[in-house]
Amino acid sequence: MKRMLSLLLTASLMAALALPAAAAEDDTQARLARVTQAVKTVLDLDTDAYEAFSGDCYEELVPIWTLRWTGGKDGENLTVEALEDGTVIQYQLNGNIAVPVARSGDFPVFPAEEEQANARETAKAFLSKVLDPMEQAELETPQGAGQLNSSGIRFSGTLLLNGLPSPLSYSIRVNDGRVTSFRRDARQTTFLGSVPGNEAGVSQAQAAGALKQTLGLKLEYVLDEDGAAVLRYVPEADLHTFYAGADTGDLIDLTELREKMRRRLASAAGGMAEDAAADVPMTTENGSAKSLSAAELAGVEKLKGVRPAEELDKALRALSGLGLQGWTLSSSSYTLEKEDETEAVLCTLRYRRGAEKDVSTRTVTVDARTGEIRRVYSSAPWGREAKLTADQAQEKALTFLKAIAPDRTEALALYDSEDQTADGSPSYSFTFARRVNGCFFPANAYSVDIDSADGSVHRFYRTWDEDLTFPSPEGVISESAALDAWMGTYDTVLAYRLVPQKMDEADPLQARAIRQGMDYFHVLRLTYALEREEACLGVDARSGKPVFQKYPDRSDISYSDLSGSTWQADIEKLARYGVGYDGGVFRPGKTLTQWDLICLLGSLRFWRMDPETATGEERDALYSDAYARGLLTPAERADDAPVTRAELVKLLLDDADYGPAARLSGIYTVSYTDKDSIPASGLGYAAMAQALGMARGTYHGTRTASRGEAAFMLCRLLERAV
């Protein structure tokens, strides 16, 4: 529900913004004038240089104004979002950009190199204007000082209320000594009611004891980082998240309150829709899997053991659990799927029944040789009446498993189940996991969804690995000891937090929320909660030590062969941001090959490796990424082919999404000494390379590039303004 008020004032009108207090309260022009004057006062703005001004307002729980000043000095435009009282919640200052800028993509840039101390002081001065005395922003280590893809210096974090952490966040960016953007969460739009006091009625130790009782661990087999099965205590499934109220120590079941809020919002929106993405077959004719051509398909049919789709369809229809009687086979296709060191031939059969709004689809993928079912995905209308109970559906799932995997059924037990039929879901979900020595191993599991209307298999997939050794659970630590270790990974933190609360129609603001379909909304409470900085996977059942998530190493790279190189500074600059090669040498004078370049670009996206020792699979992975990004086609792959300077420019600019602009004809000129030798098809790329500083003086487009030149050009591209 939005009411848009759009007004346009010229620069000459701005001088008369200070209207008399007697102006009518409902006069939207007067409201715009007052909020504009308040914002100018808060920010100490001088807006005389701007040519035009406009203001829009939309009202939800509270009015929010968008103020726009355009046509300022050097083409600057300023946009501010503010509340009616002049509280600034967003600020954006934009100016002209001299160099063409890539469209939104993920090709990074070097961070701006403003002095952090100056940026910090500029940010602090701005924040002192826009925050009220209750609010504080701690400026910690800025983002952009040592990361790619950052422009300027950006500080962000949570706003403190009365000196304590809160759910309110902020972000502020400084470029060239000026604040160019600022955003903050406003109290008035984030929660209803006032901010409680900051004095707790219960101690941290009391809250920690209460919160510990809400935790639970279970002993399971998991795969460690080396792929071996080990015993680990992991969090129990479906545990609720709790806060402890700081006033009385009462436990607040946040999961339950959020579920109530979700259900009310879903009801107000007119029901739920099934996740369409989940119904998309994993393999289709036009999908990412390698579909076989007609000639290849004929070859597959000649392979020993590969069965035609008609035969596979007949076998599937004979399997009663799939319930395919009455369904029409609409299409089928064969694909190759890599499994370990071999490629399996899979057949995907697509079925359909119903018409118009009552259409259901079912996709079944099987091994084309053995007929083994690999996966089933279905779509069906939500909101149908469930004709089976959850217990009856579970029995159907077990019957299906016994039919397709009789030798594994004894090793399986019910691990998890989900029933969303009350929300209109067309199926029940069950996961049966492998159980060894009395402990689950959920990495080996069969997942089966049963249609709640007819009892057929709605979805199915499985994961299984026979070649594993499972250590005995004898000698593991107790669950109590594991829970103590698990609790030790947390801090019990006092902070302001959002808590869903049912609205009270007696309160005018809450009554407005109810009229907008929000029976629940957030209020702010002072609470204790368990928090940790690192993700913890569980507690090792042998050592009793917590196991933390490990992340890829993005530390700086060092090389031993750069001394005296023309390109040393650029190579070392890339290395500071984790861009380059593993292996300890860069070989800047080496002729640049296509693989060298693909490998270098891969390091921009966390795929850093040694180009000399990379495996065939690693090479294929990086080339697949290049195909997906439109840099090359499989037919153009030539790992050892030398790359010319023009080819290097083109591939770099294409990766940064400058390609469409570079391919425009008739609009570019260059000043290279060899400009007459540049073909028309490459003139746009050459012009952009010159504008970005990637090439200077003589273009030398046909000369073979070196690894050092690739580093130089990549540096210039990463230094571009965005």
Secondary structure, 3 states (H helix, E strand, C coil): CCCCEEEEEEHHHHCCCCCCCCCCCCCHHHHHHHHHHHHHHHHCCCCCCCCEEEEEEEECCCEEEEEEEECCHHHCEEEEEEECCCCEEEEEEECCCCCCCCCCCCCCCCCCCCCHHHHHHHHHHHHHHHCCCCEEECCCCCECCCCCCCCCEEEEEEEEECCEEEEEEEEEEEECCEEEEEEECCHHHHCECCCCCCCCCCCHHHHHHHHHCCCCEEEEEEECCCCCEEEEEEECCCCCCEEEECCCCCEEEHHHHHHHHHHHHHHHCCCCCCCHHHHCCCCCCCCCCEECCHHHHHHHHHCCCCCCHHHHHHHHHHCHHHCCCCCEEEEEEEEEEEECCEEEEEEEEEEEECCHHHCEEEEEEEECCCCCEEEEEEECCCCCCCCCCHHHHHHHHHHHHHHHCCCCHHHEEEEEEEECHHHCCCEEEEEEEEEECCEEEEEEEEEEEEECCCCCEEEEEEECCCCCCCCCCCCCCCHHHHHHHHHCCCEEEEEEEEEEEECCCCCHHHHHHHHCCCCEEEEEEEEEEEECCCCEEEEECCCCCEEECCCCCCCCCCCCCCCCCCCHHHHHHHHHCCCCCCCCCCCCCCECEHHHHHHHHHHHHCCCCCCCCCCHHHHHHHHHHHHHCCCCCHHHCCCCCECEHHHHHHHHHHHCCCHHHHCCCCCCCCCCCCHHHCCHHHHHHHHHHHHCCCCCCCCCCCCECEHHHHHHHHHHHHCCCC
